[in-house]
Amino acid sequence: MNPRLLSLACLGLTAGLSAAETAKGPALQPADANPPAQNKVTITVKGDKRVIESNGIPDHKVSKFPNRGNPNAIAEQKYHLEVPAQPKAAAGGATGRMMSAWGVALNGVVFDPGTAEVYNDGDRSNPWHYEALRSNTTMGTTPRIPTGLGLDDNHGHVQPNGAYHYHGLPTLLVERLSTGEKQMVHVGWAADGFPAYAVYGYANPTDPKSELKKMKSSYRLKPADRGGDGKETPTGKPDGSYALDFEYVAGSGDLDEFGGRTGVTPEFPKGTYYYVLTEEFPFIPRKFKGTPDPSFSKQKMDPHANLGGQGGAGQRKGGPGQGKGGPGMRKGPGGPPPFDGPPPFDGPPKGEAPAAK
């Protein structure tokens, strides 16, 4: 095991799933290689926007890419991303297909939890998308991806355009930001402008002196069989291989349907709505409380990219780390229930997180 991960294990912050769940998912590739270039990122507030400019290169070790499950090499990007500096909740939350990346980490690497791969290697419009962290056994039925998606210890891998991105907890980034201590860790920004934290929150969301606890998702496996036809839709009991295996059960965890809660944080002592990345599904949230900024549109970030999966048809040729894949974007979950008003927000934190070196 990478010795840098041991301190996280001592904190109780695992590299992903429990032992029982990990046995069902693809083996993570050791993060024992340096990225091909130096991380460059700036985060500044300009007017009513928080602007993130980044080359997309992580500031921590990664797996050796390409690898058996991922045929692409990491390459520098030219991200210019913007989020509202004073975000507001959308009425009912953002709905429709999730055609944008979910957010960006403080090191400038994109959060994009879903995959483009679908059941039985079918049309990408099929809503039965594989879960990157859970579907190694089931993925064996898909000829193109018999060994998972080549995720490394940071739950990241690479797009055909060379974009490294996270499908789950960015383990080594969390370790650096937490300095090895159990604490609320601000790891990035969602595309709608609300902050994202990793794993921990206050037991009493309004009391910063209350104990820290791991935030529990309110998504659970559906109890009923999938009821598929075995051709275009899977059969059998939900086991977490697909995002559609899960359903939201209000009150069953600490977080709402969007993967967040309202409360105080070290950066927002007066309170804000914030998201939490968790060790169980959805890992990284799949919905937005607010409205995602257009700069996170996958077509704007790279018109040839298909963030989330192995790639898409019509990828540009000649670029680094190009690979094969299928057309189309994934479908997001259905619309959320009505929301009764925006959460409190006390403005941007005092001083932005320093640029990662």
Summary of the structure (lengths in Angstrom):
residues: 357
radius of gyration: 18.8
end to end distance: 24.9
largest distance: 54.5
contacts: 1269
relative contact order: 0.21
helix: 11%
strand: 21%
